[in-house]
């Protein structure tokens, strides 16, 4: 009697050997529920929807056996690692701009998209993401006393600079909160250099003038939040 792998059809004399066996198709099947793999699968479906007009007939098995599998999984895991601000929007931008799949994991592409996205996203989404990021930091850093309102007051300026540069903290929040303005005044030249592309003063001051109602609403929300 022999035991066969249902993924690659290889036969084994012992059932225990079959259980220990790990071929590439079996490994891909076992990875199916990983977040990065699922993001890669969704991007694969979007790719076919955009380039072929439909992805309705594509299944995970199709994905797992595709020559594109490794590239899309690499991309999906990157989205997890960098905590992409909006994975779906980024993927759509890559496809719309005909970026080569083997370039999707390049930092410069994500940065190019990110600063465009931050300028266009709704103020509600910007505030929601920022407050969640602040609370995550407050929960992890004892000197913030579990209070996100202490983020700009007592947080690490280098980390805050990174959060702003990475799009976790939007210019909507930096410029329209008292503690955000105070932090900008304290930031050193190196920290300001890190965030300058993200907070582009000329662009954002004009945006606030063009969207007065959103700006006033943002200031009120942040004021009520203690920022």
C-alpha positions in Angstrom: 0.0 0.0 0.0 1.2 3.5 -0.8 0.2 7.0 0.1 0.0 9.8 -2.4 0.2 13.5 -2.0 -2.9 15.0 -3.4 -1.0 18.1 -4.4 1.9 16.7 -6.4 0.9 13.0 -6.7 4.2 11.8 -5.2 3.8 8.4 -3.5 5.1 7.3 -0.1 5.3 3.9 1.6 4.5 5.3 5.0 1.6 7.6 6.0 3.9 9.4 8.4 6.3 10.2 5.6 3.4 11.7 3.6 2.4 13.8 6.6 5.9 15.2 6.9 6.2 15.8 3.1 6.0 19.4 2.0 6.0 20.1 -1.7 5.6 23.5 -3.2 1.8 23.1 -4.0 1.1 21.8 -0.5 3.1 24.7 1.0 1.1 27.2 -1.0 -2.2 25.6 0.1 -1.1 25.8 3.7 -0.2 29.5 3.3 -3.7 30.4 2.0 -5.0 32.2 5.1 -1.8 34.3 5.8 -2.6 38.0 5.6 0.2 38.7 3.1 -0.9 35.8 0.8 -4.5 37.0 0.9 -3.5 40.5 0.0 -1.4 39.1 -2.9 -4.4 37.0 -4.0 -6.7 40.1 -4.0 -4.1 42.0 -6.0 -3.9 39.1 -8.4 -7.7 39.3 -8.9 -7.5 43.0 -9.4 -4.8 42.6 -11.9 -6.9 40.2 -14.0 -10.0 42.3 -13.6 -8.1 45.4 -14.9 -6.1 43.8 -17.6 -8.5 41.1 -18.8 -11.8 42.6 -17.9 -12.9 40.0 -15.4 -11.5 37.8 -12.6 -14.8 36.1 -11.7 -13.5 32.6 -12.7 -10.2 32.9 -10.8 -9.9 30.9 -7.6 -7.2 30.5 -5.0 -6.1 27.3 -6.7 -5.7 29.2 -9.9 -3.6 31.7 -8.0 -1.5 29.1 -6.3 -0.6 27.4 -9.6 0.0 30.7 -11.4 3.5 31.8 -12.6 2.6 35.1 -10.9 2.1 33.6 -7.4 5.5 34.4 -6.0 5.5 38.0 -7.3 2.0 38.7 -5.9 2.8 37.1 -2.5 6.0 39.1 -2.2 3.9 42.2 -2.9 1.2 41.2 -0.4 3.8 40.6 2.3 5.4 44.0 1.6 2.0 45.6 2.1 1.9 44.0 5.6 5.5 44.8 6.5 5.1 48.5 5.6 1.6 48.7 6.9 0.5 50.3 3.7 -1.9 53.2 4.3 -4.5 52.0 1.7 -3.5 48.7 0.0 -6.4 48.7 -2.5 -5.8 52.2 -3.6 -2.1 51.6 -4.1 -2.7 48.5 -6.2 -5.2 50.4 -8.4 -2.6 53.1 -8.9 0.1 50.6 -9.9 -2.3 49.1 -12.4 -3.6 52.4 -13.7 -0.1 53.7 -14.3 1.1 50.4 -15.9 3.8 49.8 -13.5 5.7 46.5 -14.1 4.8 43.8 -11.6 8.4 43.1 -10.8 8.7 46.8 -9.7 5.7 46.8 -7.4 7.9 46.2 -4.3 10.2 49.2 -4.9 10.1 51.8 -2.2 10.2 54.7 -4.7 6.9 53.6 -6.2 5.1 53.4 -2.9 6.5 56.8 -1.9 5.4 58.4 -5.2 1.9 57.0 -4.7 1.7 57.8 -1.0 2.3 61.6 -1.2 -0.2 61.8 -4.0 -2.7 59.9 -1.9 -2.3 61.9 1.2 -3.1 65.1 -0.7 -6.4 63.6 -2.0 -7.7 61.5 0.9 -10.7 62.6 2.9 -10.0 64.5 6.1 -12.1 61.9 8.0 -9.9 59.0 6.8 -6.8 61.0 7.7 -7.9 61.8 11.2 -9.2 58.2 11.9 -5.8 56.7 10.8 -3.8 59.2 12.9 -5.8 58.7 16.1 -5.5 54.9 15.8 -1.7 55.3 15.3 -1.5 57.6 18.3 -3.4 55.2 20.5 -1.2 52.3 19.4 1.8 54.3 20.4 0.2 55.4 23.7 -0.6 51.8 24.6 3.0 50.8 24.0 4.8 53.8 25.6 4.3 54.3 29.3 5.2 58.0 29.3 2.2 58.7 27.2 0.1 57.2 30.0 -2.3 55.4 27.6 -3.5 58.8 26.3 -3.1 59.5 22.6 -3.5 63.2 23.4 0.1 63.1 24.7 1.4 61.9 21.4 3.0 65.1 20.2 3.8 66.3 23.7 5.8 63.3 25.0 6.4 61.0 22.0 9.7 60.3 20.5 10.3 63.0 17.9 12.3 60.7 15.7 9.4 58.2 15.7 6.8 60.9 15.1 8.9 62.0 12.1 8.8 58.5 10.7 5.1 58.3 11.3 4.5 61.5 9.3 6.9 60.5 6.6 5.2 57.1 6.3 1.8 58.7 6.1 0.6 57.3 9.4 0.1 60.8 10.7 -1.5 63.2 8.1 -0.7 66.9 7.6 -4.3 67.4 8.4 -3.5 66.5 12.0 0.0 68.0 12.2 -1.1 71.4 11.0 -4.5 71.6 12.7 -3.7 70.6 16.2 -2.1 72.9 18.8 0.3 70.1 20.0 1.2 69.3 16.3 2.2 72.9 15.7 4.2 72.9 18.9 6.0 69.7 17.9 6.9 71.3 14.5 8.4 74.2 16.3 10.5 71.8 18.4 11.6 69.5 15.6 15.3 69.7 14.7 16.5 70.2 11.1 17.1 66.5 10.5 13.5 65.6 11.6 12.1 68.4 9.4 14.1 67.1 6.4 12.6 63.7 6.9 9.0 65.0 6.8 9.2 67.9 4.4 8.0 66.0 1.3 5.0 64.7 3.3 4.0 68.0 4.9 4.8 70.3 1.9 3.8 73.6 3.6 2.9 75.5 0.5 0.5 72.9 -0.8 -1.2 72.2 2.5 -1.7 75.8 3.5 -3.4 76.4 0.1 -5.5 73.3 0.7 -6.7 74.5 4.0 -7.7 77.8 2.5 -9.5 76.0 -0.3 -11.4 73.7 2.0 -12.2 76.0 4.9 -15.2 74.0 6.2 -13.1 70.7 6.4 -10.3 72.6 8.0 -12.5 74.1 10.7 -14.2 70.7 11.3 -10.7 69.1 11.6 -9.5 71.7 14.1 -12.7 71.2 16.2 -12.3 67.4 16.3 -8.7 67.6 17.2 -9.3 70.2 19.9 -12.1 68.0 21.4 -9.7 65.1 21.4 -7.2 67.1 23.5 -4.6 67.6 20.7 
